[in-house]
């Protein structure tokens, strides 16, 4: 299936309420706050992941620390993946602490 066809099918499922989708970083499942994040930037948009608006904002803020001229290639990909890992990792740590506290 072509990536655009796949993306449109997923978005239609979300709009119609047929998909169980959540933020891959924190698990938020309120469809009204789920956005698709271009992991490698819009120009290399073949990889998109669902993120809630809060997690998306954290990752985008980290990406935006790079000057616009550097928001491409390996440095940008490294920052993007690293920022996603940090946000997801913090959620893992927080959930683990909650499990210990209960």
N, C-alpha and C positions, 0 to 999 in steps of 0.2 A: 504494500500500500504506500502510495506517495506521502511524504511527510505532511504536506498541506491537507490532503484528504484525511489523514489520521488526526491531525490537530483539529480540524473542523468537526470531525466525528466526536472527539472528546469534548470539545466546547459545547456541542449540541447536547450531549449526555448531561453535562453539568447544568446547562440552562433548563433542560427538561426534568431535572431532578432524578435522572436514571443512574447517575454515577455516584459511587461512594468514593469521594476524593478528599484528601486532607493534605495539609502542609507537611512536607517531608522532614522539616526540621523540628516542629513542635507538636504535630498531630492535630492542629486545629482543623475542624471539619465543617465549620460554617461556610457554606459555598459562597455567601455574599462577600467574604473577605479573602477568598482564594484567588491568586493571580498566577499566571505562568511566567516563570523567570527564565530568561535566556542565559544559561550557565556560562557560555563563552561569548556573550554579547550578541547584539541583534544581527551583526553581519555574519556571524557563525551560529545561526539560530537553530541548528538541527537538533540541539539538545535543550529541551525545556522541561522544567520540573515545577510542580505545584508548591507554592509558598503562600502563607498568610501575609497580609499586608505588613504586619510588624516584622516578621523575619525577612521579608523582601526588602523592607526599608533598611534594616541593619546591613544586609549584604550589599545593597546598592550604595550605601554610605561608604562602605569600605572600598568598593570599586571606584567611587568618585574621588577618593584620595589621590588616585593617579592623575597626572595631568592629561587633558584630553588627547594630546598627541601620542601618549603611551597606552591608551586604552585599546590595544590590539596586540595580537601575537602572544608569545609565551608569558611576558610579564602580566598581562591582563588575565590570561587563563589561570596563572598561578594565584593571583589575588582572588579571582572569582571562586576557584575551588577551595582555597584556604579560608575565605570568608564563610562559605557554605559549611565547611568542616567545623569552624569555630562556633557558629550558631547552633548547628546540630549537636556538637560535642557538649556545649553548655547545657542544652536541654537534656542530654543523657545524664550528665552529672547531677543536674537538679532532680531528675526523676529518681536516680539512684539514692540520693539523700532522702527524698520523701519515703522511699521504700524502707530505708534504715530507721527512720523516725517513727514508722507506724508499728 
